Amino acid sequence: MERIFESDSYARTATARVVSCIQVADGFEVQLDRMLFYPGGGGQPEDRGTVGGIPVLGFRKLESGEYLHLLAQPVQGEVELVLDWPRRYDHMQQHTGQHLITVAASAEFGLKTIAFHIGDDVCDIEFDAANVDRARLDRLEKRVNERIAEGRGMRITTADREAVERGEIRSRLLPQHLEGPLRIVEIDGLDRNTCGGTHLSNTSELRQVKLLHTEKLSRGTRVYYVAGGRVLAQLARTLERQDALTAALQCGPEQHMTVLGNMLARSRELEKTAKQLLLELGRASAEALIREPGPVVFLHRPDGDAEFLRAVASAVSDRRPDLVAILVAGQAEPPRGGAGGGSDRAGPAGSFAVVGPEEKVADLGPRVRDLLDGKGGGRGTLFQGKAGSLKRLDEVKRLVS
Ligand SMILES: [Zn+2]
């Protein structure tokens, strides 16, 4: 079967003859006498397009090495093949970018490429290095972009397996089962590499490569990049985020970090102040509680938290060790309507604490916890925990009388 994508990666249309068309669970599997579409592999995603006007949904590889096209509708006879060219050309740019990055990384730093992948927005290459820092990325990026500007021609040739074994040709994964001449992708005066994907015919068509960021892996480092048309797309996304920041921070991009730094510092200060005020409020609340006759008193503070409750508990325990205080923080839920149903339990609703003489706390603590559908425990004069629901807060309140 002729593989047009291997000999001419720029062919966008072709005619083919339907060899077979068999109905399967998810459509029709069609074998053609010629293949225009790249069926995926080696890090490059499969092509899309139409066969006789019917969109190609995917491919299935046969044991013979041939491929079936999966279509939603049956086709027969002579059919016109039309490639989704923008998608393919993008893949050709990203894939060719990988060749140039791999060659430069090997020449500049002796880095070996161990994997490559074209994603929807960004691509990545894995190197056998523990770390690739920004300085190296910058050097690599500069060298790759020089190669692009040199406008080096690229072509497909063949070589025998021995040439690879003699080290004349670079090869990442040489399939053992392949016989006959190997397909070689050649970049003028730079590189010869075994590869089955689709590539540009001149490095200048790449226009530009931008190395983005890295990610540590157990077996090496992954370097993210974009090539060709994706560089502008990436820049557009970056500018969109920058514009959103400009609007939100109400200052130009050069001031973003200063303004954000100030905001964060101010926010940390406010948090500290809020915490301090909450503690003071806790002590003040305790003052009011200890004036109540007792023996059991109750306090609910919707905007309080566990720390606030501890402040109240500690003050009550200092001033009136004879008093039992039931303390609850968190928003009480609005009463549920009869219809509608829905989940009985939401996330943690708040906090609770019971403070007082040991034997009273041992009795009331677990009862409060159960009424609040909570979790927690304690020993001695303090029992505290998280409340799952404040729906039965009224029953907790009634423990006072
Ligand atoms: Zn390739």
Boltz pocket constraint, residues with backbone or C-beta under 6 A from the ligand:
constraints:
  - pocket:
      binder: B
      contacts: [[A, 95], [A, 99], [A, 185], [A, 194], [A, 195], [A, 196], [A, 197], [A, 198], [A, 199]]
      max_distance: 6.0
